[in-house]
Amino acid sequence: MADIDIRRDVLLKPYTTMKCGGPAAFFAEPGSADELAEAFLFAEKEGLPAAILGAGSNVLISDKGFDGLVIRIGKTMSGIDVDMKDDRGIISCKAGSMLSAFGNACVNAGLEGAEFCCGIPGSAGGAIYMNAGAYGRQMDDIVTEVTYWKEGDIRKISGDKAEFSYRKSIFSSMKDAVILGFTAEVPCGDIDKIRAYADELRQKRINSQPLNFPSCGSTFKRPEGYFAGRLIEDAGLKGFALDDSGAAVSAKHAGFVVNCEGKASASDVYRLICYIREKVFETSGVMLEPEVKFIGDFDL
Ligand SMILES: Cc1cc2nc3c(=O)[nH]c(=O)nc-3n(C[C@H](O)[C@H](O)[C@H](O)COP(=O)(O)OP(=O)(O)OC[C@H]3O[C@@H](n4cnc5c(N)ncnc54)[C@H](O)[C@@H]3O)c2cc1C
């Protein structure tokens, strides 16, 4: 039997890219499926809810924290294996690996089509959960199979059954399922072209996104027929802040809410998100849907 270390009162702020949020009552970083099972058993015995955290790049955690067990899938459950077969690579990627590391592994092996992964700052598990994507491609273009843990069993689901859609997967509606990894198939290509394209996409991000401030990336999903950033800009909110808390609409890319200097609280960020939704609705009639996932209690 595994012997997992479950810590109490762990501040979650450092585990997120938005750099705000309170503590988890309990916190575990399993290193194996056995330890994961043990963590869930602990939560069940204590009557606690569980929340899964990857690299924390798409979550806003309440200032009150999470009154349950946070299970973080990170470095302790990582690893990437590239197997070259004829004209393609079969890549096995564990959930705790960074998606950028997966993208870089594909680029370095001369595999074409995973370059979009190189600049996304999430884990592989989070990327599957969110069906992460950029520059016209997303995870479901390359993922052939996902391995996950649920109710004590390790299960597999093929990519075409994982109900991938825009920033959504079957896992978005599964309770207490933990993605353990995925397999992707990526065709071979011209390595110089692949490297140049990955560099071009990285540069595009640097040019267009506020990467020097804490954020969750795009705060809102792209509404059908619109761009969230453009709607926010049209509502006069580019660079806008409600107060001097540090929570602001980025002046570089209106689709990003940033936490200037990392001093804003989750409530400050949440208040701004609510305000943006209201204002954009007033000016355009479009109600923006947050892409960011909220963990904990956000009643203001
Ligand atoms: C600067 C910046 C740029 C970004 N650019 C992009 C972009 O171009 N495209 C894009 O799609 N996203 C982008 N994002 C958002 C984010 O990186 C992605 O959504 C990413 O896939 C989230 O992965 P994560 O590991 O950080 O997940 P987290 O934020 O930790 O979690 C997100 C959700 O996934 C669930 N989850 C995470 N891991 C697992 C697991 N192993 N098993 C089950 N559930 C899990 C969590 O419970 C939560 O509901 C950006 C973010 C930032 C900060």
The ligand as a MOL file (V3000), in Angstrom:
LIG
                    3D

  0  0  0     0  0            999 V3000
M  V30 BEGIN CTAB
M  V30 COUNTS 53 58 0 0 0
M  V30 BEGIN ATOM
M  V30 1 C -0.2600 33.1860 -20.1670 0
M  V30 2 C -1.2710 32.0990 -20.4590 0
M  V30 3 C -1.5080 31.7200 -21.7700 0
M  V30 4 C -2.4430 30.7130 -22.0490 0
M  V30 5 N -2.6540 30.3530 -23.3590 0
M  V30 6 C -3.5370 29.3790 -23.6330 0
M  V30 7 C -3.7740 28.9850 -24.9850 0
M  V30 8 O -3.1780 29.4630 -25.9270 0
M  V30 9 N -4.6940 28.0030 -25.2090 0
M  V30 10 C -5.3920 27.4120 -24.1960 0
M  V30 11 O -6.2150 26.5240 -24.4580 0
M  V30 12 N -5.1840 27.7720 -22.9050 0
M  V30 13 C -4.2930 28.7340 -22.6090 0
M  V30 14 N -4.0790 29.1000 -21.2990 0
M  V30 15 C -4.8850 28.4750 -20.2380 0
M  V30 16 C -4.2640 27.1890 -19.6430 0
M  V30 17 O -2.8630 27.1540 -19.8090 0
M  V30 18 C -4.9080 25.9320 -20.2530 0
M  V30 19 O -6.3000 25.9070 -20.0510 0
M  V30 20 C -4.3030 24.6520 -19.6600 0
M  V30 21 O -4.7290 23.5620 -20.4250 0
M  V30 22 C -4.6970 24.4260 -18.1960 0
M  V30 23 O -3.8760 23.3780 -17.6810 0
M  V30 24 P -3.4750 23.3410 -16.1390 0
M  V30 25 O -2.6650 22.1330 -15.9040 0
M  V30 26 O -2.8540 24.6330 -15.7400 0
M  V30 27 O -4.9010 23.1670 -15.4840 0
M  V30 28 P -5.4350 23.8300 -14.1320 0
M  V30 29 O -5.5540 25.3050 -14.3160 0
M  V30 30 O -4.6590 23.3500 -12.9780 0
M  V30 31 O -6.9080 23.1980 -14.1010 0
M  V30 32 C -7.8600 23.5250 -15.1060 0
M  V30 33 C -9.0090 22.5210 -15.0090 0
M  V30 34 O -8.5290 21.2260 -15.3680 0
M  V30 35 C -8.7290 20.2820 -14.3230 0
M  V30 36 N -7.5700 19.3870 -14.3090 0
M  V30 37 C -6.2730 19.7470 -14.3700 0
M  V30 38 N -5.4900 18.6490 -14.3740 0
M  V30 39 C -6.3040 17.5690 -14.3140 0
M  V30 40 C -6.1080 16.1560 -14.2780 0
M  V30 41 N -4.8860 15.6040 -14.3320 0
M  V30 42 N -7.2050 15.3620 -14.1980 0
M  V30 43 C -8.4480 15.8930 -14.1540 0
M  V30 44 N -8.6970 17.2180 -14.1790 0
M  V30 45 C -7.6360 18.0510 -14.2650 0
M  V30 46 C -8.8670 21.1260 -13.0610 0
M  V30 47 O -9.6460 20.4740 -12.0690 0
M  V30 48 C -9.5400 22.3890 -13.5860 0
M  V30 49 O -10.9480 22.2180 -13.6570 0
M  V30 50 C -3.1510 30.0880 -20.9970 0
M  V30 51 C -2.8760 30.4680 -19.6680 0
M  V30 52 C -1.9460 31.4540 -19.3950 0
M  V30 53 C -1.6630 31.8260 -17.9650 0
M  V30 END ATOM
M  V30 BEGIN BOND
M  V30 1 1 1 2
M  V30 2 1 2 3
M  V30 3 2 2 52
M  V30 4 2 3 4
M  V30 5 1 4 5
M  V30 6 1 4 50
M  V30 7 2 5 6
M  V30 8 1 6 7
M  V30 9 1 6 13
M  V30 10 2 7 8
M  V30 11 1 7 9
M  V30 12 1 9 10
M  V30 13 2 10 11
M  V30 14 1 10 12
M  V30 15 2 12 13
M  V30 16 1 13 14
M  V30 17 1 14 15
M  V30 18 1 14 50
M  V30 19 1 15 16
M  V30 20 1 16 17
M  V30 21 1 16 18
M  V30 22 1 18 19
M  V30 23 1 18 20
M  V30 24 1 20 21
M  V30 25 1 20 22
M  V30 26 1 22 23
M  V30 27 1 23 24
M  V30 28 2 24 25
M  V30 29 1 24 26
M  V30 30 1 24 27
M  V30 31 1 27 28
M  V30 32 2 28 29
M  V30 33 1 28 30
M  V30 34 1 28 31
M  V30 35 1 31 32
M  V30 36 1 32 33
M  V30 37 1 33 34
M  V30 38 1 33 48
M  V30 39 1 34 35
M  V30 40 1 35 36
M  V30 41 1 35 46
M  V30 42 1 36 37
M  V30 43 1 36 45
M  V30 44 2 37 38
M  V30 45 1 38 39
M  V30 46 1 39 40
M  V30 47 2 39 45
M  V30 48 1 40 41
M  V30 49 2 40 42
M  V30 50 1 42 43
M  V30 51 2 43 44
M  V30 52 1 44 45
M  V30 53 1 46 47
M  V30 54 1 46 48
M  V30 55 1 48 49
M  V30 56 2 50 51
M  V30 57 1 51 52
M  V30 58 1 52 53
M  V30 END BOND
M  V30 END CTAB
M  END
